[in-house]
Amino acid sequence: MPAFPPEFARAADRTACRVAIRAGSKSFFAAGKLLPGEVREAAYGLYAFCRLSDDLVDEAPNASDRRDAVARLGRRLALAYAGAPADTPADRAFSEIVGQYAIPEALPYALIEGFAWDAEGRRYPDLAALHGYAARVAGSVGAMMALIMGARAPDALARACDLGAAMQLTNIARDVGEDARMGRLYLPLDWMVAAGLDPDAFLADPRPSPALAGVVARLLAEADGLYRRAEAGIAALPAPCRPAIRAAALIYAEIGRVVARQDHDSVSNRARVRTARKLALIARALRSGAATPGLAAPPLPEVAFLIDAVMAHPPVPDRRRTALRPWWDVGGRVVHVLDLIERMREREAFGRSAPS
């Protein structure tokens, strides 16, 4: 077989990651188009590996296979950090990214730990325990994204973790029925009991109810508080990165608003943000001004270990980077985003796919 130059192989891996994200998460792909090129490609590579990891665990047919999948992911992480990644585009891209951006092992290992909790069917007795889960499956990703964008200060990392946690709580609120039908329950158990709900009875027969709607509303209120905290951290990012992160936050927060408009019934319905609304939110992100104050708010206790891991892991010295250009200097970027969303709208109109 012919030997291709390394840069060709890396380009092929980046393309494969980009294609995987476009298929797997339209919202993330659309918001990512606003990122500067270098950051965008790294973000797609990171997200492709995280998505692949999640799918490997979720798609395992039984608990034993899910545990085996988690163990295999741990071995793949070790290989990636050793510079000998598994032979897949996502693994190779991930290995390059963690070295280039000095991402400590504790962050992706926290993500894998969260997947292990999923595999064992763990439930969460209270909000603090749920925040511990969100720190692992979402706060870790937020922190890794912050490092890719060049933000390593503790306060900036805390706000990135806030955003990840807010998105995860929104996911949980949206997917209550879908999760229950898979035998999973992420709502704080003490909230359910206080509302007069029996968690086991609900799992056996998931039905909407005013009591359940109150629990979902309470969870979304917690997420909204985290979105407000996270907004302050956007100002700590390089200016070219801010519109994309703000757009992602706005689109995810909108999912919660759709849930609310559906009377907080996420058992009978699955909230979706339509493409026209996504377009409006992206436009809003592009013209947003200064962030609100609050960067120095203390991190959630459950994410402190992630921030400590970054502080103990110095950045790679003299790492060469292409200067980040403002989004408005990148010819056609917004046009590409609008074109992408228009194509998404066309597919939606013909029933071929729905935005995620």
Helices and strands as residue ranges (DSSP letters): H 6-24, H 26-32, H 37-58, H 63-81, H 89-100, H 106-119, H 127-134, I 135-139, H 140-148, H 154-174, H 176-181, H 189-194, H 199-204, H 210-234, G 239-241, H 242-261, H 275-287, G 301-303, H 304-311, G 327-329, H 333-349
